[in-house]
Amino acid sequence: MISFQQFLALVIITFFITRLFKQKNKQQVSNSEFWLWLFFWTCSALAIIFLKQLDHLASALGFTASGINLLFYGAILVLFYFV
């Protein structure tokens, strides 16, 4: 069951993806920017939809925190990789 906060986040992500497609049609974003942002928003939506499974994965990996913290740790690792 999706909570109200998850539903609201998915509505906002849908708005951003729709806006992204409009910008792509108007040639306001490049092809690489379009795919980067589409990948980002799709991953964000999937993380929100599968939040309970992420909680189970976090506990299976030995983290005492929730799955959202696991995503945060992963994002920090990716940022360090790019720097």
C-alpha positions in Angstrom: 0.0 0.0 0.0 1.4 3.4 -1.0 1.2 6.1 1.7 0.1 9.6 1.1 3.7 10.9 1.1 4.7 8.3 -1.5 1.7 9.2 -3.7 2.5 12.9 -3.4 6.2 12.3 -4.3 5.1 10.2 -7.4 2.8 13.0 -8.5 5.6 15.5 -8.3 8.0 13.2 -10.1 5.3 12.7 -12.8 5.1 16.5 -13.2 8.9 16.7 -13.6 9.0 13.9 -16.2 6.2 15.6 -18.1 8.0 18.9 -18.0 11.2 17.1 -19.2 9.4 15.7 -22.2 8.0 19.2 -23.1 11.4 20.7 -22.8 12.8 17.9 -25.1 10.1 18.6 -27.7 11.0 22.3 -27.6 14.7 21.5 -28.0 15.5 23.2 -24.7 17.5 20.3 -23.3 20.1 18.2 -25.1 19.8 14.5 -25.8 22.3 13.6 -23.1 20.7 15.9 -20.5 17.3 14.4 -21.4 18.4 10.8 -20.8 20.3 11.8 -17.6 17.3 13.4 -16.0 14.9 10.7 -17.2 17.1 8.1 -15.6 17.3 10.1 -12.4 13.5 10.6 -12.1 12.8 7.0 -13.1 15.2 5.7 -10.4 13.6 8.1 -7.9 10.1 6.8 -8.7 11.3 3.2 -8.4 12.9 3.9 -5.1 9.7 5.4 -3.8 7.6 2.5 -5.1 9.9 -0.2 -3.7 10.7 1.5 -0.4 9.6 -1.5 1.7 11.8 -3.8 -0.3 14.7 -1.3 0.3 14.0 -1.5 4.0 14.3 -5.3 3.8 17.5 -5.1 1.8 19.0 -2.6 4.3 18.3 -4.9 7.2 19.7 -7.9 5.2 22.9 -6.0 4.6 23.2 -5.2 8.3 22.1 -1.6 8.3 20.0 -0.7 11.3 18.5 2.3 9.5 15.8 2.3 6.9 16.1 1.8 3.2 16.0 5.5 2.5 19.3 5.8 4.4 20.7 3.0 2.3 19.9 5.1 -0.8 21.5 8.1 0.8 24.7 6.2 1.4 24.7 5.0 -2.1 24.2 8.5 -3.4 27.1 9.7 -1.4 29.3 7.0 -2.8 28.3 7.9 -6.3 29.1 11.6 -5.7 32.6 10.6 -4.3 33.2 8.5 -7.4 32.4 11.5 -9.7 34.6 13.8 -7.7 
